Structures are given as C-alpha cells and as structure tokens.
Amino acid sequence: MARELLQWDGAMEFQLGQYGFVQEAVDPALDIYEEIERLKHEKDAVLLAHYYQEPEIQDIADFIGDSLGLSRQAAATDAAIILFAGVHFMAETAKILNPDKKVILPDLNAGCSLADSCPADEFADFRQRHPDHVVISYINCTAGVKALSDIICTSTNAEHLVRQIPPDQPILFAPDRNLGRWLIRQTGRPMRVWDGACIVHETFSERKLVGLRMRYPDALVLAHPECEEPILRHADFVGSTSAIRRFARESEAHQFIVATEEGILHQMRKDCPGKHFIPAPPESGCNCSQCPHMRLNTLEKVYLCLKHELPEITLKEDLRIRALAPIERMMAMSTGVS
C-alpha cells in the first residue's frame, strides 16, 4: 500500500494512503470480533469508543464514554497503542495526553462539523480582539484552537468550570454557540461566544418534538446542551451524553425522548431494557440524528486500523505542549465531576 505524509489544518500529520483509511479486503469468513480481541492483546492496544459510534463498535470497546470520560481514560491508560473509535479531535486529544504512545484512528476523514466551524487562524484573530478575556474552549475543537485556549471544557464539566472563574473576569467561549448560550442562562455569566455549531444537534425539529410529546405524554425529554434553544425549552433534563444516560437509568419514568446523537440509545437500552427510548426527530425525514463523521468508522476499519496501526496521529511537540496546558487545567478543575 502506498503511503504518504498528509496534513490536517496545520495541526496534525498522518501517515496513510490516499483514501483516509486502510484499503484492504476483509475475508468474510473471518471472525472479526475474535481478531480484534487477539490483536488488542498481541499489540497491547486499548480501544476507546464514543457513545456516538455504531453499536457493534461500542460492544467491542474497552471503554465507552463521552469526551470527559474518554479524556480521563486516555490520560490513565498504560497501553502501548490507543485505538480511538471517534472523530479526529478526540484522537488528537489522546495524542496530546500521550506523546509516547501510538494513537490510531480508523478513518482519517472522521472529522467534526463543530471543530471545522472554528479554524485556528480565525480564532487567533478573534482572541486577539479580546485580550482581557479568559478563553474557555469546548473540547470539540482542533489542537490549534486548544493551544490558543486557557481552559478546555466538556459538556459534562462546562458549567462547573465557568462557575470557578472570578465574577469580574470576562470570558470568551468557543466554539459552540448553543452550549455557550446555555451556560450563560445556567450561570448568569455574560460571555462572548464564537458562532459555531454541530450539524447533528441543530437538526432537531421543535414542531415534530411537540407532536411526539402528544403521542407519548408520559415521556420525558432529555437533551444535549448543543441543541438549539427551542429544543432545550421542551427538555425535562439537559446534560451531557453520560449525564443523559445516568438520568434515564436512575429515573422512575419509563419513556424518554432523546435529543442527541442516537448512538447513545444503544447503551441506554442495555442499561434499562424495560424502558422505551425514542430518538428526537429531525426536521427532514433523513437519519440526521446520526453523525455522518462518527459513522465513517466501521468494524472492518477498526480491524484494519489495528492490524496495520494506521492511520497514526502525530503532533508537532510545540503545538502539543501548548494544547496540553488547558486540558490539564480542565482536569485539575474537574475534581469530583462525573
């Protein structure tokens, strides 16, 4: 297989062929689950998967979680190889935390619409215009944006972190405008917010959600704070994917309408087989509550990625060090947050 050096936004370097993932036919008679387990053991590899991955990938992962949980696992692992079944900013974060470990991603094209909405050069200009502001950036951003930030946050710990900033300190929040606006309402803190958004969480239809609530009057609406305000107004609970999962597990209710990427429903149904989980509807008739970037990863790509240890993510050391500082600050400020 031909290999060449590719660049992504000036922040990452990958060693891979032209397709973004390993091109190789997989024998249909192969027990791919058994082979992945064998390779993990043989190569001393750990498989981290986000809740938004395909159910079959979640089922073979060593750890499944949201951004905060995955960051903690990446920081704590002693495995030689981290195979990250997620999107590029997640694998990047793992490499920032583990410079001496090999970090691989099943498909190089598994990007993020939210991260793409905040190019590092434009964000640098934005920050320069507000030099007196402390910069809190959502983890869904590139290493270049992380390096320009003071503190990284996730949807799990964002409110906790904002409340620790002194009241007289102005805040600049990036890149998700919906999460930023929700934090302003929750904390009462004015913030300058970058105008970025996630294509999945912006697609939910208020009109259809109201209709669904009429069909299921006993159902509770659970929403991610990346959703737009009209959706959040109807929510009985707003929280990160891990918080949504925990709420449903602990609630006495038996029906839930879930407004986030529908991959989380796999774990929720496993947690509570007697409960009914309904994905919130998008405005169109498509499967728009599935992230097209997350779904680029497949079981076959996971296998081939582990077999060939490609694509591999590398970072220039000066960038990695600058991006590491705000992540470590987040970790230190997030004690007790789960």
Rosetta blueprint (number, residue, H / E / L):
1 M L
2 A L
3 R L
4 E E
5 L E
6 L E
7 Q E
8 W E
9 D L
10 G L
11 A L
12 M E
13 E E
14 F E
15 Q E
16 L E
17 G L
18 Q L
19 Y L
20 G L
21 F L
22 V L
23 Q L
24 E L
25 A L
26 V L
27 D L
28 P L
29 A L
30 L L
31 D L
32 I H
33 Y H
34 E H
35 E H
36 I H
37 E H
38 R H
39 L H
40 K H
41 H H
42 E H
43 K H
44 D L
45 A E
46 V E
47 L E
48 L E
49 A E
50 H E
51 Y L
52 Y L
53 Q L
54 E L
55 P H
56 E H
57 I H
58 Q H
59 D L
60 I L
61 A L
62 D L
63 F E
64 I E
65 G E
66 D L
67 S H
68 L H
69 G H
70 L H
71 S H
72 R H
73 Q H
74 A H
75 A H
76 A H
77 T L
78 D L
79 A L
80 A L
81 I E
82 I E
83 L E
84 F E
85 A E
86 G L
87 V L
88 H H
89 F H
90 M H
91 A H
92 E H
93 T H
94 A H
95 K H
96 I H
97 L H
98 N L
99 P L
100 D L
101 K L
102 K E
103 V E
104 I E
105 L L
106 P L
107 D L
108 L L
109 N L
110 A L
111 G L
112 C L
113 S H
114 L H
115 A H
116 D H
117 S L
118 C L
119 P L
120 A H
121 D H
122 E H
123 F H
124 A H
125 D H
126 F H
127 R H
128 Q H
129 R L
130 H L
131 P L
132 D L
133 H L
134 V E
135 V E
136 I E
137 S E
138 Y E
139 I L
140 N L
141 C L
142 T L
143 A H
144 G H
145 V H
146 K H
147 A L
148 L L
149 S L
150 D L
151 I E
152 I E
153 C E
154 T L
155 S L
156 T L
157 N L
158 A H
159 E H
160 H H
161 L H
162 V H
163 R L
164 Q L
165 I L
166 P L
167 P L
168 D L
169 Q L
170 P L
171 I E
172 L E
173 F E
174 A E
175 P L
176 D E
177 R H
178 N H
179 L H
180 G H
181 R H
182 W H
183 L H
184 I H
185 R H
186 Q H
187 T H
188 G L
189 R L
190 P L
191 M E
192 R E
193 V E
194 W L
195 D L
196 G E
197 A L
198 C L
199 I L
200 V L
201 H L
202 E L
203 T L
204 F E
205 S L
206 E H
207 R H
208 K H
209 L H
210 V H
211 G H
212 L H
213 R H
214 M H
215 R H
216 Y L
217 P L
218 D L
219 A L
220 L E
221 V E
222 L E
223 A E
224 H L
225 P L
226 E L
227 C L
228 E L
229 E H
230 P H
231 I H
232 L H
233 R H
234 H L
235 A L
236 D L
237 F E
238 V E
239 G L
240 S L
241 T H
242 S H
243 A H
244 I H
245 R H
246 R H
247 F H
248 A H
249 R H
250 E H
251 S L
252 E L
253 A L
254 H L
255 Q E
256 F E
257 I E
258 V E
259 A E
260 T L
261 E L
262 E L
263 G L
264 I H
265 L H
266 H H
267 Q H
268 M H
269 R H
270 K H
271 D H
272 C L
273 P L
274 G L
275 K L
276 H E
277 F E
278 I E
279 P E
280 A L
281 P L
282 P E
283 E L
284 S L
285 G L
286 C L
287 N L
288 C L
289 S L
290 Q L
291 C L
292 P L
293 H L
294 M H
295 R H
296 L H
297 N L
298 T L
299 L H
300 E H
301 K H
302 V H
303 Y H
304 L H
305 C H
306 L H
307 K H
308 H H
309 E L
310 L L
311 P L
312 E E
313 I E
314 T E
315 L E
316 K L
317 E H
318 D H
319 L H
320 R H
321 I H
322 R H
323 A H
324 L H
325 A H
326 P H
327 I H
328 E H
329 R H
330 M H
331 M H
332 A H
333 M H
334 S L
335 T L
336 G L
337 V L
338 S L
